[in-house]
Amino acid sequence: MSAKSVLAPSHSEDSTAIHASHVEVGFRDKAVWHDATFDVRRGEFTAVIGPNGAGKTTLFRLLLGLQRPSFGDIEVFGAPPRRGNRRIGYVPQRHTIDNETHVAADALVRLGAVGSRWGPGLSFRAQREAAAEALDAVGASELGSKSLGSLSGGELQRVFLAEAIVGNPEMLLLDEPLSNLDIRRSRELVEVVHHLVQSRHVTTLLVAHDINPLIECLDKVIYIANGNVATGPPEEVLTSRSLSELYGVPVEVLHDSRGNIVIVGGENPHEERAR
Amino acid sequence: MSFSWNIVTDLRDMWQYPFMRQAFEAGTIIAVVAGIIGYLVILRRSAFATHALGHVGFSGAAGAVLFGVNPVYGLLLFTMGGGTGMALLGRRAATRDIEIGTVLAFMLGLGLVFLSLYNGYATEAYSILFGDIEGVSAAAVLLTLEAGLVVLAVLALIYRPLLFSSLDEDVAEAKGLPMLALNLGFMLLLAVAISFAVQVVGVLLIFALMVTPAATAVQLTKRPLYALVVSVSVALFSIWTGLFIAWYEQYPPSFFIVTISFALYVVVRGGLALSHRLVRRGVSAPGRDATPGPESV
């Protein structure tokens, strides 16, 4: 932190959304990943990529103040992360919602804005308008009156997104929103998110397995694998050399004729390392 | 006095008797509380936990009878203890049916021992198991009112965070809501509601009052506020009509209350299933190949 203030405190206060320096996180004495140093600037669209169990969600838990780093410093908008930060909108990873949930989607979106307030709430009209506006911003106006249990995976993700943006947060953390969607629905959702990033200048981190649906709109990639974290523009991080270094084994990054990326050789790095 | 179609005269007749007035009063308070709590029970998937807390309360009530204490205090002690235990084990604990069922059976057995040690065995057991709303005293009505007001006041205070944490636990937690305290608060409110609802339908039939009205309501509306109104209305209708009929028929009011609550549920579910089928048939009407439109995303 001291190094940062020497460098350019005012500049970083203005344009830095996340500042991480030599961060290590772990459960008990086992480090999930270590020595992560990176900045995310305001308004950037960043993908968090890596194999299962690499610690992508752990990064979100740090930013949300649900977990503390075991070493190093991390700052969100120039302050240590804290739980209940209203400047962050969060969509956790969810597999399903019970199809017996007979609750209208816009009731959930409304709770995104007022759900953490105590006492009886009576300002219905303002809430309803805010929810309608949020649903509209994700192209889901027609879903507001449908029950949550009846929505498809792609529809649910839009509703969750609306729930996250209804309080006009400055940062969005989206955990695996594409995981249950087919390619077409993935691309549609990415377009919605990209539109939000551009129209609202909201700093967005999106955890994904596959970089391909995202690659065209990304500003930055945080690649977590094998206990290491690499950060930078996609064209710098997603190279054979940088990923080989990250995984600690030879990895090859291939491009197909349409610009899709295939990463070969990095599977199960934890197991290989353990042997 | 026999039944006339003038309901007002009928009610005036039965309300001449204090025990009937008290039954309607206690029933009304409990219907409001049970209808509201029941909706949250459904959203939190704690229906079986609710059923089980009633059984846990049974041994408390039986123990209180044995020691010559008002059974409602035994109920409160045991249901609140059970509720606290479930809350401390985490939100998921209330959805674990095997563990809950194991404790439930044991508590019912414990209650049986307490009752067999007590001399007035049969009548006391009967009223705890199946309710005795016509036996509610004026003092009990007052206590019910006080408890009901406390439950509603606390509920008004924590309603939105509770609803939020019921629907979207992870986001509510990230927003800084105290999940353990909310869960504990809810289980305690549930425990109080159950302890007083036992006066109406008893521990064995508690489901019909704490869950069935809300289950009917969620079939009819997706709006949480409307669902609360419908749930309370169904509970009120079941209790009032049950008491009314029991005045003329020589069967226990619990039977009528439970039957009406059940009948409303069946009619609503059946009616909705039928209307869905009719709508579907209407869509694939003659002349068309019943090609479904493109699935919305």
Interface residues (C-beta under 8 A of the other chain):
Chain A: L64 L66 R82 R83 G84 N85 I88 Y90 V91 P92 R94 D98 T101 H102 V103 A104 A107 L108 L111 G112 V114 G115 S116 R117 W118 G119 P120 G121 E142 S145 K146 S147 L148 S152 G154 E155 E163 A164 R185 E188
Chain B: L43 R45 A156 L157 I158 Y159 R160 P161 L163 F164 L167 D168 D170 V171 A172 E173 A174 K175 G176 L177 V218 Q219 T221 K222 R223 P224 A227 E295 S296 V297
